Amino acid sequence: MSTDFALALRDAYCATQEDTQQLLMQGFPPSPEQRVTWHNFMAPPYNRWAFHNLGRIRPNITVERGSTPAASLAQATTTADDLRFTSAAGHEVSTQEHLAATYTDGWLVMKNGVIVQEQYTNGHQAHKRHIMFSVTKSLIGMKAEELVQSGKLNDQALTVSYVPELHGSAFGDATVRQLMDMAVAIDYDEVYDDPNSGSSQFGYACGLTPPPVGIKASPSLYEYLPATRKSGEHGGFFHYVTATTEALGWVIERACKRSCADLLSDVWKGLGCERDAFFVADPWGRNVTGCGFNATLRDMARYGAMLLNHGQSQGQQLVSTEAVAAVLTGGDPAIYDANETFAVWSPGATYKSQWYVYPQQALLAVGIHGQYLYVDYLNNVVIVKQSSMPVAESILDIDTVRLIRTVASTV
């Protein structure tokens, strides 16, 4: 690691946070400068309120929890210690220092089925649902793997065989497995601060953000995805693209003739969740499967605990044991390591079925602005982090993975 990088990482812990949550959306109506809207909710400081109140400002699709009482979660009588870990910059950092520096709204650690740490800041509360961004991908990927293992989805079939509308697009001649493992040769750049980038165009199409004046955008993902174009040949690499998950979601829905929101409701009903979850809806009412899932901190922990129990929860098999086992085998380490950015961020990981996988050890799901779900099979630990960082990606992300893995092996 370069000296400049190490110094920048150390400096990131010294940045001053301004608590703006208490000033936003106050009054009837709020004053213009305090108002959170579709046009500003992804930008700081407005995202600090928006990320756990998204159902108030964006159309959404319910993932039902059902009518049964919420399952209780055991809680330790004392909170686990504020552990310290070694930052990538080489200095010692406490859990609380890192959580503060990364604008953490909710943090939960479960060990052997018992909550040993749980905290909320910035106006977030146990009953509030927080956007998980690309953690959504992993929920979709696990469902895809389950369909493959059951024979309901052929992962060697071409995408176009399920979705003819994708003929001629970047996805049409890719296999379903190449979608699942982010191995599609698409002309697309995941650059969040460029209004013309592939990820920005995706954001306009799914209704997450409005296009700036003068920029033409697709009115729906159903029109955006067929318009994508190929760049090279598929397979043999790891190219992280949110639109690829949207194509996978479309394949799943065509194969099952059910929406992804409906399919996840089957799981949510069996987990004993406290609240309905929801997907952000695109302008045509399609669930945004690449980044649009919202749920409470505890309900995300319930999902992680179910995976830790090999798909079982409340006496039901909610995800097949075969699917969990297949994902946990991980992908090709050489393919993942060839993507230097990701390899430095999460050394030792691989990628399979929309999950970062430490083979036979742990599953990791990650979203921009600081969302994490970590399921550690060696230590029997589940960790959930919900955040509202001012930027999509931060130099501190490398330390978040270090913190999570240290906490999991120590609590």
N, C-alpha and C positions, 0 to 999 in steps of 0.2 A: 504494500500500500504506500502511495506517495506521501511525502511530508505534507504537501498542500491539502490532500484529501483528509489526512488525519487532523490537521489543524481546523479545517472546515467542519469536520464532525464534532470536534470538541467545542467549537464556537456555537454550534447549533444548540447546545445545552444551555448556553448563556442568553439566548434570545428571550426577550421579555414578552410574555403573553398578556394581552389586554382582555379582560373579561367583559365581553360585549353582550353575552347571552341575556343578561338581566335588562338590557336596554332595548332589545328587539321585540317587535310585535306587542308593544304595550299601548293600551288605549283603544278607543272605539270610534273611529279607526286609529291605528297607529299613525304617527307623523310620517311623512314621506321618507325621511332619512332612517327611520326605524323599521320600515316596511320590508318584509321578505316576500319576493314574488318569483314567478317563473324566470324572469329575466336576470335575477341576481342570486338565486339560491345556491348556485355552485361556487360562488366567489366569497372569500372572507370579507367581512366578518359574518355575512348573512348565513353561510353554511353552518355556523355553530348552532343556530336555531333550527335550520331547515332539515338537517340530517336526522333529527329525531322527531320531526313533525311533518314529514313529507306528504303524508296522507291528507293534509289540510290544503296543499297547494298544487298537487298534481293528480290527474286521473289515475285510478288504480284498480286492480283486480284482486279480489279477496282469495286467500288460501285459507279455507275454513278449518277451524280447530274442532268443530263438532260441538255437541251439547253435553258431553260428559264432564264431570268436575276435573279441574286441573290436578295433575299428579304432584304430590308434595316432593320437595327436594330437601334432602338432609343437609343441615348446616352445622359446621363445627362450632363448638362453644367458644373457641378463641380463634382469632385471625392469624394466619401464617405470618411469619416474620417478613419484614421489608428486605428482601434479599438483594444482594449486590452481584453484579456481573462485570466482566471485563469488556469494555467497549472496543469496537474495531480500531479506535484511536489509541487504545492501550491503557486507558485510565479506568478506575472503578466507578461504577454508576449504580445507584440504588433503583429499585423498581419504581418508587414514587417519583424520583427525579426523571426517569425516562417517560413515565406515564404523563407527567406534566408537560414535558418538552414536546410530546407527540399529540397533544390536545385530546387526550383520552376522555371519552364521555362515559364509557362503561367498561369494566374489567372484571372478569370472573375466572376463578381457578377452581376446578373440581378434581379432587383426589379420591380414588376408590369410591366414587359415587357421592362424596360429601363435599359441599362447597366450603373451601378453606379461605378464599378471598372473594369479596364482592364489593364493588364501590361504584358510585355514580357521581359525576360532576357536570358542570355546565348546564344545569337544568334538566339533564337526562334523568329518568326515573325508571323503576322496575317495570311499570306498566306500559312504557312508551316503546314504540317500534322504531328501530334505527335502520337506515339503509346500509346494506352489506356490500354494495357494489359488486366486485368480481368474485366474492365468495359465492354469489349466485351461480357462477359457472360450475363450481364444484358440485352443487346440489343437482344441477342439470346433468353433469357428467356421470354422477353416481346412478342416476335414473337410466341414462343411456347404457351404462355397463350392465345394469340389471336386465334391461331388455335384450341385450346381446347374449347374456348368460342363459336367459330363458328361451332363446330362439325366436323372440318376437321382432328382433332387429338384426339384420345381417351386416356386420361391421366391414365385410369385404365388398359389399355392394356399392355401386357408384351412387353418389348423392342424388343424381338426376333420376334414378329409378324410384325414389321416394317423392321427390319434388321436381316434376318436369319443368316448372317455371325457372329453375336454376340452370337450364341448358345454356351453354355459352358464357356463363358467369365464371368467376374464379372457383366456384365450388362444384360445378356440375360434374366434372370428371374426376373429382377427388373421392376417395372411398369414405365411408362413414367413420372408419377407424382413424383416417387422417384428420377428419374433423375433430374427433374426440381427443386426439393427441397433439393438436395444434401443428399439423404438418402440411398445411395448405399453402401453396405458392400463390399468394394473393398480392396484388399491387396495393399495399396499404401500410400506412405508418401510424404507430400508436404514439402520437405526439400531442399532448393534451393542451398545450398553450399555443398551438398553431390553428387558427380558425379554418384553414383550408386542408388540414391533415385528414387522413382516413378516419381517425378516431373522432375528430370533430364532426365530419360529415355523418358518421354513424350517430353521434349524439343528437344531431338535428333530426335525423330520420326517426329515431325512437322517441322523440318528443322530450328528451331530457333537458335540452337547452335550445332556445330559439336561434335561428341563423342570424348573423349580423347583416345589416343592410348591405345589399349588393352581392351577397353570396347565395347562389342557388342551391336548394336542398331538396332531397326526396321527401314526399309527404308521409311516407310510412316505410317501415322495414320491409314490407312486402314488395315495395318498389326498389328500395335501396339494394337489397341483397342480389336480385337478378342483374343489377347494373354493375356489380363489381367485376374486375378483370384479373385474369391470371398473369403471373410473372414468373416464368420458369416452370419446372416440373415439381409435382407434389412428392412429399416423403423424404425421409432421411435427415430431417432438421427439426428444430423447434422454433416456430415463429408465432409469438403470442399476439393474437388478434381477436378483439371482442366480437367482431362481426362473424367470426368462425363459429362461435358458440350460438349466435342467433340462427345460423344455418343449421346447426345441430338441433336446436330446439324445434325448428320447422320440420326436420326429418322425424323427430320423435312424435310430434303431433300428427303427422301424416300416417306414421306407422301404427299409432294407437287410436287415432281418431278422437283424441281428447287433448285439451289444452295442457300445457305444462303446469299451470296454476291448479287445474283439477287433479292432475297426477300427484302433485306435491300435497294436496289436501288429504290424500289417502294416508300419507306419512304423518302429517300434522295432527290428524284426528287420533292416530294411535300413540302419539308421544305424550299425551296428557298436557298439551300446551296451555298456557295461561291466556293467550290471545290469538285471534286470527292473525296470520301473516298477510302480506300483500305484495304483488308485483306492481311496479310502475307500468302503466299502459301506454303504448305508442298511440299516435293520432288516429289510427284505425282500430284501436281497442285490442291490440295484440300484446300479450305479456312480454316484457323485455327480459329475455332469458340470459343475457350476457352480463347484466349489472343492476337489475331492477328489484331485487328481493329485499323486503323489510321485515324485521322480526324483533322481538324483545331479546334482551341479553340472555335471560334464563332459558327462553325457548330455543335459542341457538345452542346453548349448552346441552339441552335435552337432545337435540339432534346429534351433537357430537357424542354424547353418552350412548346413544343408540348405535352409532357406528363402532364405538369402542366395545360394545357388546355384540359385535358381529351381526348387526341388523335387527336385533331384538329389543323391544321395549314394552313394558306393561303386559308381558306375556304374549306378545304378538311378534311375528316376523315381518317387520315393516320394510326392510330392504334385504334382499337375498344374501345369505352367507357367501354364496359364490361370487356375487358382485363385489362385496367388500374385500374378499380374499384376492380377487383379480386385480383390483385397484392397488391393493397393498403390495403386490409384487413389484410395482413401479415400472418405469420405462428404461430406456437405454441410457446409462450414465454418460456415455461418450457424446450422445446427441445433445443432452442437456448441457454438458460442460463446454460444448462448442459455442454456446450462446454466453459469451463472457459476462455480460451484464447480469444475467440471472445466476450464473455460477458463482460470482463473487457475492451476490446478495444472499444466496442460500446454499452454501457449499455442502456437498454430500447428497443433495436432493436429485431427484429425477422428475419426469412429468408423465402422467398417464391419466387419461379419462378426465381431464380438466382439474386434476389435483397435482400439487407438488407432493412428491412421495419420497420419504426416507425408507427404502425398501425393507419390509417386514418390521419396521419400527414405528413410523408415524405418518399421518396424513396432515397436510397443511393447505388451507384455503385462504386466499388473500384478496383484498380489495383496495382500490385507491383511497387516498385520504385516511388510511390507517385502520382498515377492517381486517380481523384475523379470526380464524377458527383452527385450532390445533388439537389433534387427537393422537395421543401418545400411548401406544400399546405396550411398550416396555415398562413404562412407569405408571400406567393406569390413570392418566391425567387428561383432562379436557380444559382448554383455555380459550376464552372468547374475549376479543378486544374490539370495541366500537369507538370510533374516533371522528373528529372533524378537523383534521389538519388543514391548514390554509392552502396547501398545494397537493396535487394528485400524488406525486412521488417526491420523496424527501431523502436527503442523505442519511437521515436517522432510520430509514427502513432497514438498513443493514443491521443496526443494533436491536431493532424490535425482534428480529428472528433470534438473535443471540439471547435476548432477555427471555423470550418464550421457552427456548430449549433449556436454558439454565433453570428457570423456575420449575419446569416439568421434571427435571432430574433431581431437584433439591427438596421440594415441598414434601 
